[in-house]
Amino acid sequence: MITIPPAFQRFMFELHEEEGQAWLERLPSILTTCAELWGLVVEEPFSNLSFHYVTRARRRADNTPVVLKACSPTGEFRMEAATIAHYEGHGMVRLLDTFPEGEVMLLEALTPGKTLNTLTDDEQATRYAARVMRQLWRPAPEQHDFPSVADWGRGFQRLHQQYGGGYGPFPPRLLDEAERLYAELTASMAAPMLLHGDLHHDNILQAEREPWLAIDPKGLLGEPAYETGALLRNPLPDLLHRPNPGRIQERRVAILSEELGIDRARIRDWGLAQCVLSAWWTIEDTGHYPADTIACAQLLADIKA
C-alpha cells in the first residue's frame, strides 16, 4: 500500500491545481514501477513532506534502507538529480539511480537522519552548516544548463509586474534595499561555483559516513557567499519566537564570516536580498503573503555588518 497523507494531497492541489491532482493519481503507479525496477519494499513516507513525495524503502535482497523521492510537477527533477550526481557524495546525499520517466530518484538513506533544526545550540548548528557548505562548493561541469543567481533575481521584475509596477504588500523601503543589494552583489560576484541553492536547516541531515550531509539541492551558479542566504531565513516562524532573534542573526552572520572567510557585510546583504525575494517566491507558489519572512528580512536589515 502506498500512503499519501491528506495534508500532502491538499498542498499538491493548492500548488499545482489540476496538474497536481493528476500527478497524485499517477503516483502509486509510479512508485510501484520503481519498487519493481529496483527490487524495493516501499515503506512509510517521511512526516515532513513539502513539495515532493519522499518515502523510506528497503531493498528486498539485503534489507538495505534507501529513500525514494518522486518529484511533483515543479520541473526540478532534472536539475536536482544532476546536482546530486555532480557532488559525488561530497557533503551531499548520494544518488543511486533515477527513473526519469516518472521523475524519481533513488537515494542513499541518511541515518540517524535528524535535521540540523533539531539542535538547540544555534551557534553550533551554524558552524556545522558552514562546514557542509565548504564541502559542497565546486565548479560546475563544462556542459550544463544550471540557472544562475542573475536568473533567480528576475523574480524582482515579476514582482513589480504583478503589482502594476508597484510594491503590492511589500514594505517599499525594504523591497528597494533588497532589490538594490541583489543587483549590486550579482554584478560584483566572485568566481561562480555550483551551489546547493537552498541550504537551510531542514536540508542538512545527520549521517554516518559524515557528521552532516545535505539533501534537496536546487543547483545554482553563483558565488559561495550567496549560499548563506537560505540559512539566515530559517527556520521560520520558529526563529522569530526565540529570545532576541536579532542577536541570533548577528551571531550567525559573524560565525559564517569566520568559518567561510567571507566579508560580514556581503553575507548580511545576500541574506536580506534573498529573504525578500523568497517572500515573493512564496506568493508566486501559494498566493499567501509570508509576513514571517518579511519580519526576518527586517532583522537582517537592522544588522550593521
C-alpha positions in Angstrom: 0.0 0.0 0.0 1.2 3.5 -0.9 0.4 6.0 1.8 -0.2 9.6 0.6 -1.1 11.9 3.6 -4.2 14.0 3.1 -2.3 17.2 4.0 0.2 16.5 1.2 -2.6 15.9 -1.2 -4.2 19.2 -0.3 -0.9 21.1 -0.7 -0.3 19.5 -4.1 -3.7 20.7 -5.3 -3.1 24.1 -3.9 0.3 24.3 -5.5 -0.4 22.7 -8.9 -4.2 22.5 -9.1 -5.4 20.0 -11.8 -1.9 19.1 -12.7 -1.2 18.3 -9.1 -4.3 16.1 -8.8 -3.4 14.2 -12.0 0.1 13.6 -10.6 -1.2 12.3 -7.3 -3.4 9.9 -9.2 -0.3 8.6 -11.1 1.9 8.5 -8.0 1.0 5.0 -6.7 1.7 3.5 -10.2 5.0 5.4 -10.5 6.2 4.1 -7.1 5.1 0.6 -7.8 7.0 0.6 -11.0 10.1 1.9 -9.2 9.7 -0.8 -6.5 9.7 -3.5 -9.2 12.6 -1.9 -11.1 14.9 -1.6 -8.1 13.6 -4.6 -6.0 12.3 -2.5 -3.2 9.7 -2.7 -0.4 8.2 0.8 -0.1 7.6 1.9 3.5 6.0 5.0 5.1 6.7 8.5 3.7 8.6 11.0 5.8 6.4 13.1 8.1 7.7 16.5 6.8 6.6 16.2 3.1 6.5 19.5 1.3 7.0 20.0 -2.4 7.7 16.4 -3.3 6.9 12.8 -2.2 9.7 11.3 -0.2 9.4 7.8 1.3 11.5 5.2 3.1 12.1 1.9 1.3 14.3 -1.2 1.6 16.0 -3.5 -0.8 14.4 -6.9 -0.9 17.7 -8.7 -1.5 19.5 -7.5 1.6 17.1 -5.2 3.6 19.3 -2.1 2.9 17.4 1.1 3.7 17.1 3.6 0.8 15.0 6.6 0.0 12.6 7.2 -2.9 12.0 10.8 -4.0 9.2 11.3 -6.5 9.2 14.9 -7.8 5.9 16.7 -8.2 5.3 18.9 -11.4 7.8 21.6 -10.4 10.3 20.9 -13.2 13.0 20.5 -10.6 13.8 16.8 -11.1 16.5 17.0 -13.8 18.5 19.8 -12.1 18.3 18.2 -8.7 19.5 14.8 -10.0 22.3 16.4 -11.9 23.4 18.4 -8.9 23.5 15.5 -6.6 25.3 13.4 -9.1 27.9 16.2 -9.7 28.7 16.3 -5.9 29.5 12.6 -5.9 28.7 12.3 -2.2 31.0 15.2 -1.1 28.8 16.9 1.5 25.7 15.6 -0.2 23.5 12.5 -0.1 24.5 10.0 -2.8 22.3 9.4 -5.9 22.0 5.7 -6.5 19.8 5.7 -9.6 17.0 7.6 -11.4 13.7 6.7 -13.2 13.4 9.8 -15.5 10.1 8.7 -16.9 8.5 9.1 -13.5 10.9 11.8 -12.3 12.0 9.6 -9.3 15.4 9.5 -7.6 16.7 6.5 -5.6 18.9 8.0 -2.9 21.2 6.9 -0.1 19.4 6.7 3.3 21.0 9.0 5.8 20.9 7.7 9.4 20.1 8.8 12.0 18.7 11.5 9.7 18.0 14.1 12.3 17.9 17.6 10.7 20.1 20.5 11.8 17.0 22.1 13.0 16.9 19.7 16.0 20.0 21.2 17.6 19.3 23.6 20.4 22.6 25.4 20.1 22.2 27.7 17.2 25.8 28.8 17.0 27.0 25.2 16.8 24.3 24.5 14.1 25.6 27.5 12.1 29.2 26.1 12.3 28.1 22.7 11.1 26.2 24.3 8.2 29.3 26.3 7.2 31.4 23.1 7.1 28.8 21.4 4.8 29.0 24.4 2.6 32.8 24.2 2.3 32.5 20.5 1.2 29.9 21.3 -1.4 31.2 24.1 -3.5 32.9 23.1 -6.7 33.0 24.3 -10.3 30.0 23.3 -12.5 30.6 20.7 -15.2 31.7 22.1 -18.5 28.3 21.2 -20.2 25.3 22.3 -18.1 22.2 24.4 -18.1 22.0 25.3 -14.4 20.3 28.6 -13.6 22.4 31.5 -12.3 21.9 33.9 -9.5 21.0 36.5 -12.1 18.3 34.2 -13.4 16.8 33.9 -10.0 17.0 37.6 -9.5 14.5 38.2 -12.3 11.9 37.4 -9.6 12.0 41.1 -8.6 10.8 42.0 -12.1 7.9 39.6 -11.9 7.0 41.0 -8.5 6.7 44.5 -9.9 4.8 43.3 -12.9 2.4 41.5 -10.6 1.6 44.8 -8.8 1.4 47.1 -11.8 4.9 48.4 -11.3 4.4 49.0 -7.6 5.2 47.2 -4.4 2.0 45.3 -3.5 2.1 44.2 0.1 5.9 44.6 0.4 7.3 47.5 2.5 8.7 49.9 -0.1 12.0 50.7 1.7 12.8 47.1 2.4 12.0 46.0 -1.2 14.0 48.8 -2.6 17.0 47.9 -0.5 16.7 44.2 -1.3 16.5 44.8 -5.0 19.4 47.2 -5.0 21.6 44.8 -3.0 20.8 41.9 -5.2 21.8 43.8 -8.3 25.0 45.1 -6.8 26.0 41.8 -5.3 25.3 40.0 -8.6 27.4 42.5 -10.6 30.4 42.1 -8.2 30.3 38.3 -7.6 33.4 36.2 -7.2 34.0 33.3 -9.5 30.8 31.2 -9.7 30.5 27.7 -8.2 27.8 25.1 -8.3 25.8 25.9 -5.2 23.1 23.9 -3.4 20.8 26.9 -3.7 18.5 26.1 -0.7 20.8 25.0 2.1 18.8 25.6 5.2 18.5 23.6 8.5 15.9 21.1 7.3 18.1 20.2 4.2 21.1 19.2 6.4 20.8 15.8 8.0 22.9 13.9 10.5 24.6 10.9 8.9 27.1 8.1 9.5 29.7 8.5 6.7 29.9 12.2 7.5 28.6 14.1 10.6 26.2 16.1 8.4 25.2 15.9 4.8 22.9 18.0 2.5 19.8 16.9 0.7 17.4 18.5 -1.8 19.7 20.8 -3.8 18.3 23.2 -6.4 21.5 23.5 -8.4 22.5 27.2 -8.9 25.6 29.0 -10.3 26.8 31.8 -8.1 29.5 32.9 -5.7 29.9 31.0 -2.4 28.6 34.0 -0.3 25.2 33.5 -1.9 24.8 30.1 -0.3 24.5 31.6 3.2 21.2 33.3 2.5 18.9 30.3 3.0 20.3 29.5 6.4 19.7 33.1 7.6 16.0 33.0 6.8 15.3 29.7 8.5 13.7 28.1 10.4 10.6 30.2 10.2 8.5 31.0 12.2 10.5 29.4 15.0 13.4 31.8 14.6 11.1 34.8 15.4 9.8 33.2 18.6 13.3 32.7 20.1 14.7 35.2 22.6 16.4 38.1 20.8 16.2 36.8 17.2 18.1 39.9 16.0 21.1 38.9 18.1 20.8 35.3 16.8 21.1 36.7 13.2 24.0 38.9 14.1 25.9 35.9 15.6 25.0 33.8 12.5 26.5 36.4 10.2 29.6 36.6 12.3 30.1 32.8 12.5 29.5 32.3 8.8 32.1 35.1 8.1 34.6 33.5 10.4 34.1 29.9 9.1 33.9 30.7 5.4 36.3 33.7 5.2 33.7 35.9 3.6 33.0 39.5 4.5 30.3 40.0 7.0 28.6 42.8 5.1 28.3 40.6 2.0 26.8 37.7 4.0 24.3 40.1 5.6 23.4 41.8 2.3 22.8 38.5 0.5 20.7 37.3 3.4 18.5 40.4 3.2 18.1 40.4 -0.6 17.3 36.7 -0.8 14.9 36.9 2.2 12.7 39.5 0.4 13.0 37.6 -2.9 12.0 34.4 -1.1 8.9 36.1 0.2 7.9 36.8 -3.4 8.5 33.2 -4.4 6.1 32.2 -1.6 3.4 34.4 -3.1 4.1 33.0 -6.6 3.8 29.4 -5.3 0.9 29.7 -2.9 -0.7 33.2 -3.2 0.0 33.8 0.5 2.0 36.8 1.9 4.6 35.4 4.3 4.8 38.0 7.0 7.3 36.0 9.0 9.8 36.1 6.0 9.5 39.8 5.8 10.0 40.1 9.6 13.2 38.0 9.1 14.3 40.4 6.4 13.8 43.3 8.7 16.0 41.6 11.3 18.8 41.4 8.7 18.2 45.0 7.6 18.8 46.1 11.2 22.2 44.5 11.4 25.1 46.9 11.0 27.6 44.5 9.4 
